[in-house]
Amino acid sequence: TFSSVTCLGEHKSKRPSLLPYADSDAWWVEDHLDNFKIGLDLGLNCLLMDQPYNRHLITDRRVYNWKQVYNRIMNL
């Protein structure tokens, strides 16, 4: 399903790593709100992985597990 997966370090902006993918239709799975918003701003297909600290955000892009990530990507 995935041609590549990149795992990035914690507690820093993901913008530099995401810039090469801007407006590319790439998928971005994130659990921190700030980095999720960066992905949206760059035009990525963003999914927000559910965590207790991000439940205040209401979004139709929320997923609860990797099976849901897979299903969202495959059901385009």
Secondary structure, DSSP 8 states (H G I E B T S, - for coil): --S------SSS--HHHHGGGTTTT-EEEESSHHHHHHHHHTT-EEEEE--GGGTTS--TTEESSHHHHHHHHHT-
